[in-house]
Amino acid sequence: MQLTPIGTIRSPFPSEEGMPIQPSGAWNAVGEVVVDAAYAEGLADVEGFSHIILLYWFHRVEGYSLTVRPFLEERSRGLFATRAPRRPNPIGLSVVQLIERRDTVLRIRGVDVVDGTPLLDIKPYVPAFDAPEKARAGWLEGKAERSETWTADDRFVEKT
């Protein structure tokens, strides 16, 4: 398996310190998705969507643990029941608002990643596909609404 970045995500966050943990906490953070020119044709029609899904590589994390203490929680949970960035394959996902497209640059709102994050893919957010009715939030039931107030901390950095 080989992954090749198709661009770079630009954000107002030079480091993890103070960076929102989820797009819900970054609702006013504006950034850009700079897509490599080789993939420009693939951006056709993207401006018709209000939101897009960004898939990216957590390039500043190393290692992982199969149990983590996620934000919004006091006890450890299984890694795959969280969105912690330290994973066997450090792939991140964010749903962001698409403000505008200028050639190969997408201006976005709700960016919650470190500036310079490698972009792996873009997909359109489609409510009928991506927001299933009667979805459950597991251990996050009643907690997810507090995500707007959290920023990254040392749990997202490998302990040496």
Backbone as numpy.savetxt, mean C-alpha at the origin, in Angstrom:
# Nx Ny Nz CAx CAy CAz Cx Cy Cz
10.56 -17.58 -10.58 9.72 -16.41 -10.58 10.61 -15.17 -10.58
10.23 -14.22 -11.40 11.00 -12.98 -11.46 10.03 -11.82 -11.54
10.23 -10.82 -10.69 9.41 -9.62 -10.72 10.28 -8.45 -11.16
9.72 -7.62 -12.00 10.42 -6.43 -12.47 9.56 -5.21 -12.16
10.08 -4.23 -11.43 9.30 -3.02 -11.17 8.90 -2.34 -12.48
7.69 -1.78 -12.50 7.23 -1.06 -13.68 7.29 0.45 -13.46
7.73 0.86 -12.30 7.82 2.27 -11.99 8.16 2.48 -10.52
7.93 3.71 -10.07 8.27 4.12 -8.71 7.12 4.92 -8.12
6.88 4.71 -6.84 5.86 5.49 -6.12 6.58 6.62 -5.38
6.15 7.84 -5.64 6.71 9.02 -4.96 5.71 9.43 -3.88
6.22 9.72 -2.70 5.34 10.11 -1.60 6.02 11.20 -0.77
5.26 11.82 0.14 5.85 12.83 1.01 6.57 12.22 2.22
6.79 10.90 2.22 7.38 10.22 3.38 8.77 9.69 3.06
9.83 10.41 3.46 11.19 9.97 3.15 11.61 8.73 3.96
10.92 8.47 5.06 11.23 7.29 5.87 9.94 6.76 6.49
10.06 5.62 7.16 8.89 5.01 7.79 8.38 5.86 8.96
9.26 6.61 9.59 8.89 7.40 10.75 7.80 8.42 10.40
6.65 8.30 11.07 5.54 9.21 10.85 4.68 8.90 9.64
5.03 7.85 8.91 4.26 7.46 7.72 2.97 6.77 8.14
1.85 7.09 7.51 0.60 6.37 7.82 0.76 4.88 7.53
0.05 4.06 8.30 0.14 2.61 8.13 -0.80 2.10 7.04
-1.91 2.74 6.83 -2.88 2.33 5.82 -3.33 3.57 5.06
-3.85 3.40 3.83 -4.35 4.55 3.08 -5.42 5.35 3.83
-6.18 4.70 4.71 -7.20 5.42 5.47 -6.58 6.49 6.37
-5.34 6.29 6.78 -4.65 7.29 7.58 -3.88 8.28 6.74
-3.91 8.11 5.44 -3.17 8.98 4.52 -4.12 9.66 3.55
-5.36 9.83 3.94 -6.39 10.33 3.02 -6.01 11.65 2.37
-5.18 12.47 3.03 -4.80 13.75 2.44 -3.38 13.76 1.89
-2.68 12.64 1.94 -1.30 12.57 1.45 -1.31 12.38 -0.08
-0.73 13.34 -0.77 -0.70 13.30 -2.23 0.68 12.83 -2.69
0.68 11.99 -3.69 1.93 11.48 -4.25 1.77 11.23 -5.73
2.75 10.56 -6.29 2.73 10.24 -7.71 3.19 8.81 -7.94
2.63 8.22 -8.95 3.08 6.94 -9.45 3.75 7.25 -10.78
5.05 7.03 -10.84 5.81 7.32 -12.06 6.07 5.98 -12.75
5.37 5.76 -13.84 5.46 4.51 -14.57 6.55 4.63 -15.64
7.38 3.60 -15.74 8.44 3.60 -16.75 7.83 3.73 -18.15
8.51 4.46 -19.01 8.02 4.72 -20.37 7.70 3.44 -21.14
8.41 2.37 -20.87 8.17 1.10 -21.57 6.75 0.57 -21.33
6.10 1.03 -20.27 4.75 0.54 -19.92 3.67 1.60 -20.15
4.01 2.68 -20.84 3.07 3.80 -21.05 1.78 3.36 -21.71
1.85 2.52 -22.70 0.66 2.07 -23.42 -0.33 1.37 -22.49
0.17 0.72 -21.47 -0.67 0.02 -20.51 -1.50 0.94 -19.64
-1.21 2.23 -19.64 -1.98 3.20 -18.84 -3.23 3.70 -19.57
-3.42 3.30 -20.82 -4.60 3.74 -21.57 -5.86 3.42 -20.79
-6.73 4.39 -20.65 -8.06 4.26 -20.04 -8.06 4.26 -18.52
-6.89 4.32 -17.88 -6.86 4.27 -16.42 -7.53 5.50 -15.79
-7.50 6.62 -16.50 -8.07 7.85 -15.94 -9.58 7.79 -15.76
-10.22 6.79 -16.30 -11.66 6.62 -16.10 -12.03 6.06 -14.73
-11.04 5.64 -13.95 -11.29 5.06 -12.63 -10.99 6.09 -11.54
-11.82 6.13 -10.52 -11.59 7.07 -9.42 -10.51 6.56 -8.48
-10.34 5.24 -8.41 -9.36 4.64 -7.51 -8.61 3.53 -8.24
-7.37 3.32 -7.83 -6.56 2.25 -8.38 -5.91 1.47 -7.23
-5.56 0.24 -7.54 -4.86 -0.62 -6.59 -3.39 -0.64 -6.99
-2.53 -0.31 -6.04 -1.10 -0.35 -6.28 -0.52 -1.58 -5.60
0.26 -2.35 -6.32 1.00 -3.47 -5.76 2.47 -3.07 -5.82
3.15 -3.21 -4.71 4.52 -2.70 -4.63 5.38 -3.59 -3.75
6.70 -3.33 -3.80 7.68 -4.11 -3.06 8.11 -3.31 -1.83
7.98 -3.90 -0.65 8.48 -3.27 0.58 10.01 -3.36 0.57
10.65 -2.43 -0.12 12.08 -2.51 -0.38 12.97 -2.20 0.82
12.41 -1.70 1.89 13.23 -1.37 3.06 13.10 -2.37 4.20
12.36 -3.43 3.99 12.21 -4.42 5.05 13.03 -5.66 4.73
13.46 -6.32 5.78 14.22 -7.55 5.64 13.68 -8.56 6.63
13.69 -9.79 6.25 13.27 -10.85 7.14 11.78 -10.83 7.41
11.35 -11.79 8.21 9.94 -11.86 8.57 9.78 -12.77 9.78
8.62 -12.69 10.37 8.24 -13.57 11.46 6.82 -14.03 11.15
6.52 -15.27 11.44 5.18 -15.79 11.13 4.13 -15.36 12.15
4.56 -14.75 13.24 3.62 -14.11 14.17 4.12 -12.70 14.41
3.19 -11.77 14.44 3.53 -10.35 14.63 2.49 -9.71 15.55
2.89 -8.61 16.18 1.92 -7.82 16.93 1.54 -6.65 16.02
0.39 -6.75 15.36 0.00 -5.71 14.41 -0.47 -4.44 15.11
-0.46 -3.34 14.36 -1.04 -2.12 14.91 -2.52 -2.39 15.20
-3.08 -1.67 16.10 -4.46 -1.82 16.55 -4.67 -3.05 17.42
-3.60 -3.70 17.85 -3.75 -4.94 18.61 -2.65 -5.06 19.66
-2.99 -5.65 20.77 -2.04 -5.83 21.86 -1.40 -7.22 21.87
-1.97 -8.16 21.14 -1.39 -9.51 21.16 -0.93 -9.91 19.76
-0.11 -10.92 19.72 0.42 -11.39 18.43 -0.66 -12.10 17.63
-0.53 -12.00 16.32 -1.43 -12.65 15.37 -0.59 -13.35 14.31
-1.20 -14.27 13.59 -0.51 -14.89 12.48 -0.24 -13.87 11.39
0.95 -13.91 10.83 1.36 -12.94 9.81 0.32 -12.78 8.71
-0.24 -13.90 8.23 -1.15 -13.83 7.09 -2.54 -13.35 7.47
-2.76 -13.06 8.74 -4.00 -12.42 9.21 -3.74 -10.94 9.49
-2.61 -10.42 8.97 -2.26 -9.01 9.15 -1.79 -8.44 7.82
-1.53 -7.14 7.85 -0.95 -6.48 6.68 0.47 -6.01 6.96
1.12 -6.64 7.92 2.49 -6.27 8.27 3.40 -6.39 7.05
4.35 -5.46 6.88 5.20 -5.46 5.70 6.30 -6.51 5.70
6.74 -6.96 6.85 7.81 -7.96 6.91 7.21 -9.33 6.64
7.33 -9.79 5.39 6.67 -11.00 4.91 7.65 -11.84 4.09
7.37 -13.13 3.88 8.26 -13.94 3.03 8.44 -13.31 1.64
7.38 -12.78 1.07 7.43 -12.00 -0.16 6.88 -10.62 0.19
7.76 -9.64 0.39 7.31 -8.34 0.91 6.55 -7.50 -0.13
5.36 -7.96 -0.44 4.50 -7.27 -1.42 3.44 -6.48 -0.65
3.28 -5.23 -1.01 2.28 -4.37 -0.40 1.17 -4.06 -1.38
0.04 -3.63 -0.81 -1.14 -3.31 -1.61 -1.79 -2.07 -0.99
-2.12 -1.11 -1.81 -2.84 0.08 -1.36 -3.89 0.46 -2.40
-5.06 0.84 -1.93 -6.09 1.41 -2.79 -5.99 2.92 -2.61
-5.73 3.63 -3.70 -5.55 5.07 -3.65 -6.49 5.76 -4.64
-6.77 7.02 -4.37 -7.59 7.80 -5.29 -6.72 8.30 -6.43
-7.20 8.15 -7.65 -6.49 8.67 -8.82 -7.00 10.09 -9.08
-6.13 11.06 -8.90 -6.49 12.47 -9.10 -6.43 12.83 -10.58
-5.31 12.47 -11.21 -5.15 12.76 -12.63 -4.01 11.94 -13.23
-4.04 11.84 -14.53 -2.95 11.20 -15.27 -2.32 12.24 -16.17
-1.00 12.32 -16.13 -0.23 13.16 -17.04 0.82 12.26 -17.68
0.52 11.79 -18.88 1.41 10.88 -19.61 1.67 9.64 -18.76
2.89 9.43 -18.27 3.19 8.23 -17.48 3.22 8.51 -15.98
2.68 9.64 -15.57 2.63 10.00 -14.15 1.18 10.05 -13.69
0.89 9.29 -12.65 -0.44 9.28 -12.04 -0.36 10.03 -10.72
-1.12 11.08 -10.61 -1.17 11.82 -9.34 -2.22 11.14 -8.47
-1.86 10.83 -7.22 -2.73 10.04 -6.36 -2.91 10.69 -4.99
-3.98 10.31 -4.32 -4.23 10.74 -2.93 -4.44 9.48 -2.09
-3.92 9.52 -0.88 -4.05 8.37 0.02 -2.82 7.48 0.00
-1.69 8.02 -0.43 -0.46 7.24 -0.52 0.11 6.99 0.88
0.42 5.74 1.16 0.88 5.34 2.49 2.17 4.54 2.43
3.06 4.90 1.52 4.33 4.18 1.36 5.50 5.16 1.40
6.67 4.61 1.62 7.90 5.40 1.64 8.22 5.88 0.23
8.70 7.10 0.13 9.10 7.66 -1.15 10.14 6.76 -1.82
9.94 6.49 -3.11 10.86 5.67 -3.87 10.52 4.19 -3.89
9.34 3.83 -3.39 8.94 2.42 -3.35 8.77 1.87 -4.77
9.36 0.71 -5.06 9.21 0.11 -6.38 7.78 -0.37 -6.64
7.23 0.02 -7.76 5.88 -0.35 -8.17 5.92 -1.64 -8.98
5.11 -2.61 -8.58 5.05 -3.89 -9.29 3.89 -3.96 -10.28
2.74 -3.35 -9.92 1.58 -3.44 -10.80 0.54 -2.41 -10.39
-0.36 -2.13 -11.31 -1.52 -1.24 -11.09 -2.74 -2.00 -11.58
-3.78 -1.96 -10.79 -5.06 -2.55 -11.20 -6.16 -1.55 -10.89
-7.22 -1.52 -11.68 -8.32 -0.61 -11.36 -9.10 -1.13 -10.16
-9.51 -0.23 -9.30 -10.40 -0.60 -8.19 -11.82 -0.57 -8.74
-12.52 -1.68 -8.62 -13.89 -1.80 -9.12 -14.77 -2.23 -7.95
-15.62 -1.34 -7.43 -16.41 -1.67 -6.25 -17.16 -3.00 -6.36
-17.74 -3.28 -7.51 -18.50 -4.52 -7.66 -17.61 -5.77 -7.55
-16.31 -5.61 -7.86 -15.38 -6.73 -7.78 -14.67 -6.77 -6.42
-14.33 -5.58 -5.91 -13.40 -5.48 -4.79 -14.01 -5.18 -3.44
-15.31 -4.98 -3.37 -15.98 -4.69 -2.10 -17.14 -5.65 -1.91
-16.82 -6.91 -1.57 -17.90 -7.90 -1.45 -18.86 -7.57 -0.30
-20.12 -7.88 -0.54 -21.11 -7.70 0.51 -20.86 -8.73 1.60
-21.23 -8.38 2.80 -21.14 -9.28 3.96 -19.72 -9.76 4.22
-18.73 -8.93 3.93 -17.35 -9.28 4.22 -17.10 -9.16 5.72
-16.25 -10.04 6.25 -15.89 -10.00 7.67 -14.45 -9.51 7.81
-14.15 -8.86 8.91 -12.82 -8.32 9.14 -12.07 -9.05 10.25
-12.49 -10.26 10.60 -11.77 -11.06 11.58 -11.49 -10.32 12.86
-10.26 -10.45 13.37 -9.89 -9.81 14.63 -9.91 -8.28 14.55
-10.00 -7.72 13.33 -10.05 -6.27 13.17 -11.46 -5.69 13.31
-12.47 -6.54 13.46 -13.85 -6.03 13.64 -13.86 -5.00 14.77
-14.39 -3.83 14.48 -14.50 -2.77 15.48 -13.21 -2.02 15.75
-12.12 -2.41 15.12 -10.83 -1.74 15.34 -10.35 -0.98 14.11
-10.68 -1.45 12.93 -10.14 -0.88 11.70 -10.43 0.61 11.56
-11.54 1.06 12.13 -11.90 2.47 12.02 -10.87 3.37 12.69
-10.06 2.84 13.59 -9.04 3.63 14.29 -7.74 3.75 13.48
-7.68 3.15 12.31 -6.44 3.12 11.54 -5.96 4.50 11.12
-6.85 5.46 11.05 -6.48 6.80 10.59 -5.51 7.50 11.52
-5.40 7.05 12.75 -4.56 7.74 13.72 -3.19 7.10 13.92
-2.89 6.02 13.23 -1.65 5.29 13.45 -0.61 5.60 12.38
0.64 5.68 12.83 1.75 5.81 11.90 2.74 4.67 12.17
3.66 4.47 11.25 4.61 3.38 11.36 5.47 3.52 12.62
5.85 2.39 13.17 6.72 2.38 14.34 7.74 1.26 14.18
8.49 0.97 15.24 9.59 0.03 15.12 9.18 -1.42 14.91
7.88 -1.74 14.97 7.46 -3.12 14.70 7.65 -3.48 13.23
7.83 -2.49 12.38 7.95 -2.74 10.95 9.40 -2.78 10.47
10.32 -2.72 11.42 11.74 -2.75 11.12 12.34 -3.99 11.75
13.21 -4.65 11.02 13.82 -5.87 11.53 14.62 -5.55 12.78
14.44 -6.37 13.80 15.22 -6.23 15.04 16.56 -6.92 14.84
17.65 -6.22 15.17 18.97 -6.84 15.01 19.57 -7.16 16.35
